[in-house]
Amino acid sequence: MFDTNNLLNFDNNYPCKNDALVIPQVFSFYKAPVKNVYPSKQLTLLETYKLIKSNRYQRQTEMLRGITDLKEARRFKASNFDYVTYSGTFTSRKNDGLIQHSGLMVLDFDKLDDVMALKKALIVDEYFEPDMLFVSPSGNGLKLVTTIDLNLGSHLDWFMAIADYVRTTYQLEIDASGKDVSRAAFLPFDENVYINPIYFSDSFSQPINTDNHEII
């Protein structure tokens, strides 16, 4: 059996962008509603950061956070938020529709007592190098996008290793949906979204030359 402890073995083996070949990751973008499973284009993490930081999704986010009925809130979110599949490009949003893995994983922390405290802790975590951190559409959760090295283990191996680490270090459970490579992640408004500064380097800010790539 794969030893997930080897993935986060606390000896600087965690993937680090400053040490890695700098290649902008691309992943699929989908227009609302979530039942639309066919992507319309590809995005980079820097482009997604700019979308979240802009006011593009501010109205939807504020309206969602004003809905107190949980079922109604879920319906509203599913109908009104564009979304991405951070872990890769897809022909359609299903695991066997994967074209290419991006080397990214999105992790959900739900129903937090103190969202900002966890965000600050993860940014300076000794064994993490978060690529992006932002408040979830609901306002009481946090989404973390991080790099994984598929040469060291599968998407599922990485999820299990990171979940174990978070459980031990922060006494928190990560939403199990993160183990799904085709996990849909809604795009909210967060003017304080964090992105790793490396993404502002020339290597990451250059346009991607693919037939399906468009900047929104």
C-alpha positions as CSV (number, residue, x, y, z in Angstrom):
1,M,0.0,0.0,0.0
2,F,1.2,3.5,-0.7
3,D,2.6,5.2,2.3
4,T,1.0,8.6,2.5
5,N,3.3,9.6,5.3
6,N,6.1,9.8,2.7
7,L,4.3,12.7,0.9
8,L,4.5,15.0,3.9
9,N,7.5,13.7,5.7
10,F,8.6,17.1,7.0
11,D,12.0,17.1,5.2
12,N,11.2,19.8,2.6
13,N,9.9,17.3,0.0
14,Y,6.6,19.1,-0.3
15,P,6.3,20.5,-3.8
16,C,7.6,24.1,-3.9
17,K,7.2,26.4,-6.8
18,N,10.4,28.1,-6.2
19,D,12.3,24.8,-6.8
20,A,10.1,23.5,-9.6
21,L,9.9,24.0,-13.3
22,V,7.7,27.0,-13.6
23,I,4.9,26.1,-16.0
24,P,1.5,27.9,-15.6
25,Q,-1.2,25.3,-14.8
26,V,-4.4,25.5,-16.8
27,F,-7.8,24.1,-15.8
28,S,-11.4,24.2,-17.1
29,F,-13.9,27.0,-16.5
30,Y,-17.6,26.4,-16.6
31,K,-20.5,28.9,-16.8
32,A,-23.4,28.6,-14.3
33,P,-25.4,26.6,-13.5
34,V,-23.4,23.7,-12.0
35,K,-25.5,21.2,-13.9
36,N,-23.7,22.5,-17.0
37,V,-20.8,20.0,-17.1
38,Y,-19.2,21.3,-20.3
39,P,-16.3,23.8,-20.0
40,S,-16.3,26.9,-22.1
41,K,-12.6,27.8,-21.8
42,Q,-9.4,27.3,-19.8
43,L,-8.0,29.5,-17.1
44,T,-4.7,29.9,-15.2
45,L,-4.6,30.4,-11.5
46,L,-3.5,34.0,-11.9
47,E,-6.6,34.7,-14.1
48,T,-8.8,33.0,-11.6
49,Y,-7.3,35.1,-8.8
50,K,-8.1,38.3,-10.7
51,L,-11.7,37.1,-11.2
52,I,-12.2,36.4,-7.5
53,K,-10.7,39.7,-6.5
54,S,-12.7,41.7,-9.0
55,N,-16.4,42.6,-8.5
56,R,-17.6,40.0,-11.1
57,Y,-19.1,37.7,-8.5
58,Q,-19.8,40.3,-5.7
59,R,-23.6,40.5,-6.3
60,Q,-24.0,36.7,-6.2
61,T,-21.8,36.3,-3.2
62,E,-23.6,39.0,-1.2
63,M,-27.0,37.6,-2.1
64,L,-26.0,34.1,-1.1
65,R,-24.8,35.2,2.3
66,G,-28.1,36.9,2.9
67,I,-30.1,33.6,2.4
68,T,-30.7,31.9,5.8
69,D,-32.4,28.8,4.5
70,L,-29.7,26.2,3.8
71,K,-31.6,24.4,1.0
72,E,-32.5,27.7,-0.7
73,A,-28.8,28.7,-0.4
74,R,-27.6,25.5,-2.0
75,R,-30.1,26.0,-4.9
76,F,-29.0,29.6,-5.4
77,K,-25.3,28.7,-5.4
78,A,-25.8,25.9,-7.8
79,S,-27.7,28.2,-10.2
80,N,-25.8,31.4,-10.0
81,F,-22.0,30.8,-9.7
82,D,-19.6,30.0,-12.4
83,Y,-17.1,27.4,-11.4
84,V,-13.8,25.7,-12.2
85,T,-12.1,22.3,-11.9
86,Y,-8.8,23.2,-10.5
87,S,-7.3,19.8,-10.9
88,G,-7.3,19.8,-14.7
89,T,-8.8,20.2,-18.1
90,F,-11.9,18.1,-19.0
91,T,-14.0,17.2,-21.9
92,S,-16.9,17.2,-19.4
93,R,-16.9,17.4,-15.6
94,K,-16.5,13.7,-14.7
95,N,-13.4,11.8,-13.6
96,D,-13.1,9.9,-16.9
97,G,-13.4,13.2,-18.8
98,L,-10.0,14.3,-17.6
99,I,-7.7,15.5,-20.4
100,Q,-4.7,16.6,-18.3
101,H,-4.1,17.0,-14.6
102,S,-3.0,20.5,-13.7
103,G,-0.9,19.4,-10.7
104,L,-3.3,21.4,-8.4
105,M,-5.7,20.3,-5.7
106,V,-8.5,22.3,-4.1
107,L,-9.3,21.7,-0.4
108,D,-12.4,22.8,1.4
109,F,-12.6,23.8,5.0
110,D,-16.3,24.2,6.0
111,K,-18.1,25.8,8.9
112,L,-15.1,27.4,10.5
113,D,-15.2,29.3,13.8
114,D,-12.5,31.7,12.6
115,V,-11.9,31.8,8.9
116,M,-9.1,34.5,9.0
117,A,-7.2,32.7,11.7
118,L,-6.9,29.6,9.7
119,K,-6.0,31.5,6.5
120,K,-3.1,33.2,8.3
121,A,-1.9,30.0,9.8
122,L,-2.0,28.2,6.4
123,I,0.0,31.0,4.7
124,V,2.9,30.6,7.1
125,D,2.5,26.8,7.6
126,E,6.0,25.2,7.7
127,Y,5.0,22.4,5.4
128,F,2.5,24.0,3.0
129,E,3.1,26.5,0.2
130,P,-0.5,27.5,-0.6
131,D,-1.0,28.6,-4.2
132,M,-4.3,30.4,-3.4
133,L,-6.6,30.9,-0.4
134,F,-10.0,32.5,-0.4
135,V,-13.2,32.6,1.5
136,S,-15.9,30.3,0.3
137,P,-19.1,31.6,-1.2
138,S,-21.0,31.0,2.0
139,G,-18.6,33.2,4.0
140,N,-17.9,30.6,6.8
141,G,-15.4,28.4,5.0
142,L,-12.0,28.6,3.3
143,K,-10.8,27.1,0.0
144,L,-7.1,26.3,-0.4
145,V,-5.5,25.5,-3.8
146,T,-2.1,23.8,-3.5
147,T,0.4,22.1,-5.8
148,I,0.8,18.3,-5.7
149,D,3.5,16.2,-7.4
150,L,1.9,13.3,-9.2
151,N,5.3,11.7,-9.6
152,L,5.2,11.0,-5.8
153,G,1.7,9.8,-5.6
154,S,-1.8,9.9,-7.1
155,H,-4.4,12.6,-6.6
156,L,-6.1,10.4,-3.9
157,D,-2.8,9.7,-2.2
158,W,-2.1,13.4,-1.9
159,F,-5.6,14.1,-0.6
160,M,-5.3,11.4,2.1
161,A,-1.8,12.6,3.2
162,I,-2.9,16.3,3.4
163,A,-6.1,15.4,5.2
164,D,-4.1,13.5,7.8
165,Y,-1.7,16.4,8.2
166,V,-4.5,18.9,8.6
167,R,-6.3,16.7,11.1
168,T,-3.2,16.2,13.2
169,T,-2.0,19.8,13.0
170,Y,-5.2,21.8,13.0
171,Q,-7.8,19.3,14.4
172,L,-9.9,20.0,11.3
173,E,-11.5,17.8,8.7
174,I,-11.2,18.6,5.0
175,D,-14.3,18.1,2.9
176,A,-14.0,14.6,1.4
177,S,-15.1,15.9,-2.0
178,G,-11.5,17.1,-2.5
179,K,-10.5,13.5,-3.3
180,D,-12.5,13.8,-6.5
181,V,-10.3,15.0,-9.4
182,S,-13.3,16.5,-11.1
183,R,-14.3,18.5,-8.0
184,A,-16.3,21.6,-9.0
185,A,-15.2,24.8,-7.1
186,F,-17.5,27.8,-7.3
187,L,-16.0,31.3,-7.9
188,P,-17.0,33.8,-5.2
189,F,-16.0,37.4,-4.5
190,D,-13.1,37.8,-2.1
191,E,-11.2,41.1,-2.3
192,N,-8.6,39.7,0.1
193,V,-8.0,36.5,-1.8
194,Y,-4.4,35.4,-1.3
195,I,-2.1,34.1,-4.1
196,N,1.5,32.9,-3.9
197,P,3.6,35.9,-5.0
198,I,5.4,33.6,-7.5
199,Y,2.4,33.9,-9.8
200,F,3.2,37.5,-10.5
201,S,6.5,36.4,-12.1
202,D,6.9,36.7,-15.9
203,S,6.8,32.9,-16.3
204,F,3.2,32.7,-14.8
205,S,1.8,35.9,-16.3
206,Q,2.6,35.1,-20.0
207,P,-0.5,34.1,-22.1
208,I,-1.0,30.4,-22.7
209,N,-1.0,29.3,-26.3
210,T,-3.8,26.7,-26.5
211,D,-6.6,26.6,-29.0
212,N,-9.3,26.6,-26.2
213,H,-7.7,29.2,-24.0
214,E,-9.4,32.6,-23.6
215,I,-9.0,35.3,-20.9
216,I,-12.4,36.3,-19.6
